[in-house]
């Protein structure tokens, strides 16, 4: 089990978005089976639809697009032949597949069919290409300028300013619950902690070690800020995940959220969101916190990998179908759907928040093979603190203890 860190930097990829687009390529696949497992949101539905265009009498293309993809991928890729030939993954979801040795190196396929790929799209592990990135993502600020203007305040750029704005909005009777966050126990709650903790300048692990290093002043400050925000949230804030806070925002029930860039296009589209909200929504960098200058958010990439336990024929067909699905023309024609990492992409208004967050120096989400264990421990152990049932220090102690047990079992700690 390798403990190397993937070499691609989301910040580097996001910095080089604009270049010259080549001519469109055809699928050119003679035969094979393409079976795609992916998350389910607008950009990935578009990529899936493009891959499906490669289907023919001799090429089968099928897909399972589900929010449960992370739970399905390892068991599905362990069998031989693997149930799926393609895993659409992100920074964190690729790690379990790498740890189990379930992905094949793509260097040969890149050399044959990757002429349109940019070097920054090639995700490498120990010098081998293990994934192809095609879009960048991050959580960042969405806020209602019309509501904020009524308070007389300027755009909030820090969590301290967000709390001040929320207080003013509530005191003026403009909204009962001006804030919302993805605090649902599990993956979302852990992501909120990681975002905030990185903003405080915290290090998740001790230098050169798999030992967690979050039970400190920055960890406590992170939790206290997360809890302070709940004073201005709906009392059932622990039921809200990342998708739910966007729905609440679109419904006009909250004024400020830190939402995913991949969901921004629909929020600012008057055809999908009430014009009063769409036209008054400002997208901006994730806020800073605690006097820091780095946006409190992690940078992500989404991409695809090819299963190891499949035939070479299916691997080639799958790679070529996915490269066709993310060809430069797709990003150029659908610029508002995602922050594409492909050639010729001209950033749309929906990409502003992700790009400002990247340009502000936000750190990529950690990709150590044991990060998933810490993320799981955070998601499970922070809920009691958020519900007011234990102290911040006790919550962090519980996280570190839970993580240490899992890391020892996984062979990362002795």
C-alpha positions in Angstrom: 0.0 0.0 0.0 1.7 3.2 -1.1 1.8 6.3 1.1 2.9 8.6 -1.7 1.1 11.9 -2.2 -0.5 12.5 -5.6 1.6 15.1 -7.4 -1.0 17.2 -9.2 -1.9 20.5 -7.5 -5.5 21.7 -7.9 -4.2 25.3 -7.5 -1.7 24.8 -10.4 -4.4 23.3 -12.6 -6.8 26.1 -11.9 -4.1 28.7 -12.7 -3.8 27.6 -16.4 -7.4 27.5 -17.6 -7.1 29.5 -20.8 -5.3 28.2 -23.9 -5.9 27.4 -27.6 -8.5 24.7 -28.5 -7.7 22.0 -31.0 -10.1 20.5 -33.5 -12.8 18.1 -32.3 -11.8 14.4 -32.3 -14.2 11.5 -33.0 -14.5 8.5 -30.7 -12.9 6.1 -33.2 -13.6 3.1 -31.0 -14.0 -0.2 -32.9 -15.3 -2.4 -30.0 -15.4 -2.8 -26.3 -17.5 -2.2 -23.2 -17.6 1.1 -21.3 -19.1 1.0 -17.8 -19.0 4.2 -15.9 -19.5 4.8 -12.1 -19.8 8.4 -11.1 -21.3 10.9 -8.7 -24.5 12.6 -9.8 -24.5 16.3 -10.6 -25.0 18.5 -13.7 -21.4 18.5 -15.0 -21.0 14.8 -14.6 -24.3 14.1 -16.2 -23.1 16.2 -19.2 -19.8 14.2 -19.3 -21.8 10.9 -19.1 -24.1 12.0 -22.0 -21.0 12.8 -24.1 -19.5 9.4 -23.4 -22.7 7.7 -24.4 -22.3 9.2 -27.9 -19.5 6.7 -28.4 -22.0 3.8 -28.2 -22.4 1.7 -31.4 -23.3 -1.8 -32.6 -19.9 -2.9 -31.3 -19.4 -0.5 -28.4 -21.6 -0.7 -25.3 -21.7 2.3 -23.0 -23.5 2.1 -19.6 -23.3 4.2 -16.4 -24.4 4.4 -12.8 -24.5 8.0 -11.7 -25.3 8.1 -8.0 -24.4 10.0 -4.9 -23.5 6.6 -3.3 -20.6 6.1 -5.8 -17.9 6.2 -3.1 -19.5 3.3 -1.2 -19.8 1.2 -4.3 -16.5 1.7 -6.1 -14.1 -0.5 -4.1 -16.3 -3.6 -4.0 -17.3 -3.1 -7.6 -13.7 -2.7 -8.8 -12.3 -5.6 -6.7 -14.1 -8.3 -8.6 -12.7 -9.7 -11.9 -13.7 -8.5 -14.3 -14.6 -5.3 -12.5 -18.3 -4.3 -12.6 -17.3 -0.9 -13.9 -14.4 0.1 -16.3 -14.4 3.8 -15.3 -14.4 5.5 -12.0 -15.2 9.2 -12.0 -13.3 10.3 -8.9 -12.1 13.4 -7.0 -9.1 14.1 -4.7 -10.5 12.0 -1.9 -12.5 9.3 -3.6 -9.5 8.0 -5.7 -7.5 7.2 -2.6 -9.3 4.0 -1.6 -9.0 2.6 -5.1 -5.3 3.4 -5.1 -4.8 1.9 -1.7 -6.4 -1.4 -2.9 -4.4 -1.4 -6.2 -7.6 -1.3 -8.3 -6.6 1.2 -10.9 -4.3 0.8 -14.0 -1.6 3.3 -15.0 -2.7 5.3 -18.0 0.7 6.4 -19.5 0.4 4.2 -22.6 -3.2 5.3 -23.3 -2.3 9.0 -22.8 0.6 8.6 -25.3 -1.8 7.1 -27.9 -5.0 9.0 -27.3 -4.3 11.9 -25.0 -3.2 14.6 -27.5 -5.8 17.1 -26.3 -5.0 16.6 -22.6 -3.0 19.3 -20.8 0.0 18.3 -18.6 -1.8 19.7 -15.6 -4.7 17.3 -16.1 -2.4 14.3 -15.6 -2.7 13.1 -12.0 0.5 11.2 -11.2 1.4 8.8 -8.4 5.1 7.7 -8.2 5.6 9.0 -11.7 2.7 7.1 -13.3 -0.5 8.7 -14.6 -3.3 7.3 -12.6 -6.2 9.7 -13.4 -7.2 12.4 -15.8 -8.6 15.6 -14.2 -11.2 17.5 -16.2 -12.8 20.0 -13.8 -11.9 22.0 -10.7 -14.1 22.6 -7.7 -14.3 24.3 -4.4 -16.7 25.6 -1.8 -17.0 29.3 -1.9 -19.2 32.2 -0.9 -22.7 32.8 -2.3 -24.6 35.8 -0.9 -27.6 38.0 -1.6 -26.3 41.5 -2.4 -29.9 43.0 -2.1 -30.2 41.7 1.5 -26.7 42.8 2.4 -27.3 46.3 1.0 -30.2 46.7 3.3 -27.9 46.3 6.3 -25.5 48.9 5.0 -22.6 46.5 5.1 -20.0 45.7 2.5 -19.3 42.2 1.0 -18.1 39.9 3.8 -14.7 38.6 3.2 -14.1 36.8 6.4 -16.1 34.6 8.7 -16.0 37.3 11.3 -17.7 39.7 8.8 -20.2 37.0 7.9 -21.2 36.7 11.6 -21.5 40.5 11.8 -23.7 40.5 8.6 -25.9 37.7 9.9 -26.4 39.6 13.1 -27.4 42.7 11.2 -29.7 40.8 8.9 -31.5 39.2 11.8 -31.8 42.3 13.9 -33.3 44.2 11.0 -35.9 41.5 10.5 -34.8 40.8 7.0 -34.4 37.0 7.6 -34.9 34.8 10.6 -32.1 32.4 9.6 -29.6 34.3 7.4 -26.9 31.6 7.4 -26.8 27.9 6.4 -23.9 25.5 6.2 -23.4 21.8 5.3 -23.3 20.6 8.9 -24.9 17.2 8.4 -23.0 14.6 10.4 -20.8 12.5 8.2 -18.9 13.6 5.1 -20.3 17.2 4.9 -19.6 18.1 8.6 -16.0 16.8 8.2 -15.5 18.9 5.0 -16.7 22.0 6.9 -14.1 21.4 9.6 -11.3 20.8 7.1 -12.2 24.0 5.2 -12.2 26.1 8.3 -9.2 24.5 9.9 -7.1 25.1 6.7 -8.3 28.7 6.8 -6.8 29.0 10.3 -3.6 27.7 8.9 -3.8 24.3 10.7 -1.9 21.2 9.8 -4.0 18.0 9.8 -1.0 15.7 10.5 2.3 15.9 12.2 5.2 16.6 9.9 6.3 13.4 8.2 3.8 11.3 10.1 0.3 9.8 9.8 -0.5 11.0 13.4 -3.4 13.5 13.5 -2.6 17.0 14.7 -5.9 18.7 15.1 -6.4 18.8 18.9 -4.9 22.2 19.4 -5.8 25.9 19.6 -6.6 26.1 15.9 -8.8 23.1 16.0 -10.7 24.5 19.0 -11.0 27.9 17.2 -12.4 26.1 14.1 -15.1 24.4 16.1 -16.0 27.5 18.0 -16.5 29.4 14.8 -18.6 26.7 13.2 -20.7 26.7 16.4 -21.0 30.5 16.4 -22.6 30.4 13.0 -25.3 28.1 14.1 -26.8 30.9 16.1 -28.1 32.3 12.8 -29.2 29.0 11.3 -32.4 27.1 11.2 -32.5 24.9 14.4 -32.4 21.7 12.2 -29.0 22.8 10.8 -27.6 19.3 11.5 -29.8 17.9 8.7 -28.4 20.1 6.0 -25.9 18.7 3.5 -24.2 20.6 0.6 -27.2 20.1 -1.8 -29.7 21.1 0.9 -28.2 24.5 1.7 -28.3 25.4 -2.0 -32.0 24.5 -2.1 -32.7 26.6 1.0 -30.7 29.5 -0.6 -32.7 29.2 -3.9 -35.9 29.2 -1.8 -35.0 32.6 -0.4 -34.7 31.4 3.2 -31.1 32.2 3.8 -28.7 35.0 2.6 -25.2 33.6 2.9 -23.8 30.1 2.3 -20.5 28.6 1.4 -21.5 26.3 -1.5 -19.9 24.2 -4.1 -18.8 25.9 -7.3 -20.2 23.0 -9.3 -23.7 24.1 -8.1 -23.2 27.8 -8.9 -24.4 27.8 -12.5 -28.0 26.9 -11.6 -28.1 29.4 -8.7 -27.3 32.4 -11.0 -29.5 31.2 -13.9 -32.9 33.0 -13.8 -34.3 30.1 -15.8 -33.6 27.7 -12.8 -33.7 30.1 -9.8 -36.2 32.9 -9.1 -34.9 36.0 -10.8 -34.9 38.0 -7.6 -32.4 35.6 -6.1 -30.4 34.7 -9.3 -29.9 38.4 -10.2 -28.9 39.4 -6.7 -26.5 36.5 -6.0 -22.8 37.3 -5.8 -20.2 34.6 -6.1 -16.9 35.2 -4.4 -13.9 33.5 -2.8 -14.3 31.5 0.3 -14.0 33.7 3.3 -10.9 33.9 5.4 -11.0 33.4 9.2 -9.1 34.3 12.3 -7.2 37.1 10.7 -5.7 34.8 8.1 -5.3 35.6 4.4 -5.9 32.2 2.9 -9.5 31.3 1.9 -11.0 28.8 4.3 -11.7 26.1 1.7 -10.0 23.2 0.1 -9.5 23.0 -3.7 -10.7 19.9 -5.5 -10.5 18.3 -8.9 -12.8 15.8 -10.5 -11.5 13.3 -13.0 -11.6 9.7 -14.2 -9.5 6.5 -13.7 -9.6 3.2 -15.4 -10.1 -0.1 -13.6 -7.2 -2.6 -13.4 -9.4 -5.8 -13.4 -10.7 -5.4 -17.0 -9.5 -6.4 -20.4 -7.1 -4.2 -22.4 -9.8 -3.9 -25.0 -12.3 -2.5 -22.5 -9.7 -0.3 -21.0 -8.8 1.3 -24.3 -12.5 1.8 -25.2 -13.2 3.3 -21.8 -10.3 5.7 -22.0 -11.1 6.9 -25.5 -14.8 7.3 -24.6 -13.9 9.5 -21.6 -11.4 11.5 -23.5 -14.0 12.1 -26.1 -16.5 13.1 -23.3 -14.2 15.7 -21.9 -12.8 17.0 -25.3 -12.1 20.8 -25.3 -15.3 21.5 -27.3 -17.4 20.3 -24.4 -16.0 22.8 -22.0 -16.1 25.6 -24.5 -19.8 25.0 -25.3 -20.8 24.5 -21.7 -18.6 27.0 -19.9 -21.2 27.7 -17.2 -21.6 24.1 -16.1 -18.2 23.7 -14.5 -14.7 25.1 -14.0 -13.2 23.0 -16.7 -9.5 22.2 -16.8 -9.6 21.4 -20.5 -7.9 23.4 -23.3 -9.6 26.5 -24.6 -11.9 26.9 -21.6 -13.0 30.6 -21.1 -14.2 30.9 -17.4 -17.9 31.8 -17.1 -19.5 33.9 -14.4 -20.3 30.7 -12.5 -16.6 30.0 -12.2 -15.8 33.2 -10.4 -16.0 31.8 -6.9 -13.8 28.8 -7.6 -11.2 30.9 -9.4 -11.0 33.6 -6.7 -10.6 30.9 -4.1 -7.8 29.3 -6.0 -6.1 32.6 -6.7 -6.4 33.5 -3.1 -4.0 30.6 -2.2 -6.5 28.0 -0.9 -4.8 24.6 -0.3 -5.8 21.4 -2.2 -7.7 18.9 -0.2 -5.1 16.5 1.3 -4.6 13.3 -0.6 -2.6 11.2 1.8 -3.9 7.6 1.8 -4.9 8.0 5.4 -6.8 11.3 5.0 -10.1 9.4 4.4 -9.8 7.8 7.8 -9.5 11.2 9.4 -12.3 12.6 7.4 -14.6 9.7 8.6 -13.5 10.3 12.2 -14.3 14.0 11.9 -17.7 13.3 10.4 -18.6 10.9 13.1 -17.2 12.5 16.2 -17.9 16.2 15.8 -21.7 15.9 15.8 -22.0 15.9 19.6 -20.1 19.2 19.9 -22.2 20.8 17.2 -25.3 19.7 19.1 -23.9 21.3 22.3 -23.4 17.9 24.1 -19.6 18.1 24.6 -16.7 20.5 24.6 -14.6 21.3 21.6 -11.5 19.8 23.2 -13.4 16.5 24.1 -14.7 16.3 20.5 -11.2 16.7 19.1 -9.8 14.1 21.5 -12.6 11.7 20.3 -11.6 12.4 16.7 -8.0 11.7 17.3 -8.7 8.5 19.2 -11.1 7.2 16.6 -8.7 8.1 13.8 -5.7 6.5 15.6 -7.6 3.2 16.0 -8.5 3.1 12.3 -5.0 4.2 11.2 -3.4 1.4 13.3 -5.8 -1.1 11.8 -4.9 0.2 8.3 -1.2 -0.1 9.0 -0.5 3.7 8.9 0.3 3.9 12.7 2.0 1.4 15.0 
